[in-house]
Amino acid sequence: MAARIEYKASVARDLRKLGHTLAVRVLLKVERMLVSEGHQGEALSGEFAGLYKLRVGDSRVVYARTEKGFLVLRIGHREDVYRKGPPEVN
């Protein structure tokens, strides 16, 4: 069974900030890396422990593993994505 990818509601706002071209590139990478190839991200540490990241150029995708697949929590530029602190996994 293929992994399921879910997106937190705030990710839509994150994608609008990136612009259409970059948002499409990020989403395609998320689909390819997580669904097709399985868990490919790098584990985060510190206050983000338990979460993972994918790199897409200068953008980062912060996500959590769930029983059914993955939950994308935040997408943004590498300088900004960690500034707000760890996102809540709901």
For each residue, the residues with C-beta under 8 A, 3 or more apart:
1:
2: 35
3: 34 35 38 39 68 69 70
4: 68 69 70
5: 30 31 34 35 69 70 72
6: 66 68 69 70 71 72
7: 11 12 71 72
8: 11 71 72 73 74 87 90
9: 12
10: 13 14 74 87
11: 7 8 14 15 72 73 74 75
12: 7 9 15 16
13: 10 16 17
14: 10 11 17 18 74 75 76
15: 11 12 18 23 26 27 75
16: 12 13 23
17: 13 14 76
18: 14 15 22 23 26 59 75 76
19: 22 23
20: 23 24
21: 24 25
22: 18 19 25 26 57 59
23: 15 16 18 19 20 26 27
24: 20 21 27 28
25: 21 22 28 29 56 57
26: 15 18 22 23 29 30 56 59 61 75
27: 15 23 24 30 31
28: 24 25 31 32
29: 25 26 32 33 54 56 61
30: 5 26 27 33 34 54 61 72
31: 5 27 28 34 35 36
32: 28 29 35 36 37
33: 29 30 36 37 40 41 54
34: 3 5 30 31 37 38 39 40 41 54 63 69 70
35: 2 3 5 31 32 69
36: 31 32 33
37: 32 33 34 40
38: 3 34
39: 3 34 52 65 70
40: 33 34 37 54
41: 33 34 52 53 54 61 63
42: 52 53 54 55
43: 49 51 52
44: 48 49 50 51 52 53 62
45: 48 49
46: 49
47: 85 86
48: 44 45 51 62 82 86
49: 43 44 45 46
50: 44 64
51: 43 44 48 62 63 64 73 86 87 89
52: 39 41 42 43 44 62 63 64 65
53: 41 42 44 60 61 62 63
54: 29 30 33 34 40 41 42 60 61 63
55: 42 59 60 78
56: 25 26 29 59 60 61
57: 22 25
58: 77 78
59: 18 22 26 55 56 75 76 77 78 81
60: 53 54 55 56 74 75 76 77 78 81 82
61: 26 29 30 41 53 54 56 72 74 75
62: 44 48 51 52 53 72 73 74 75 81 82 87
63: 34 41 51 52 53 54 70 71 72 73
64: 50 51 52 70 71 73 89
65: 39 52 69 70 71
66: 6 69 70 71
67:
68: 3 4 6
69: 3 4 5 6 34 35 65 66
70: 3 4 5 6 34 39 63 64 65 66
71: 6 7 8 63 64 65 66 89
72: 5 6 7 8 11 30 61 62 63 75
73: 8 11 51 62 63 64 87 88 89
74: 8 10 11 14 60 61 62 81 84 87
75: 11 14 15 18 26 59 60 61 62 72 81
76: 14 17 18 59 60 80 81
77: 58 59 60 80 81
78: 55 58 59 60 81
79: 83
80: 76 77 83
81: 59 60 62 74 75 76 77 78
82: 48 60 62 85
83: 79 80
84: 74 87
85: 47 82
86: 47 48 51
87: 8 10 51 62 73 74 84
88: 73
89: 51 64 71 73
90: 8
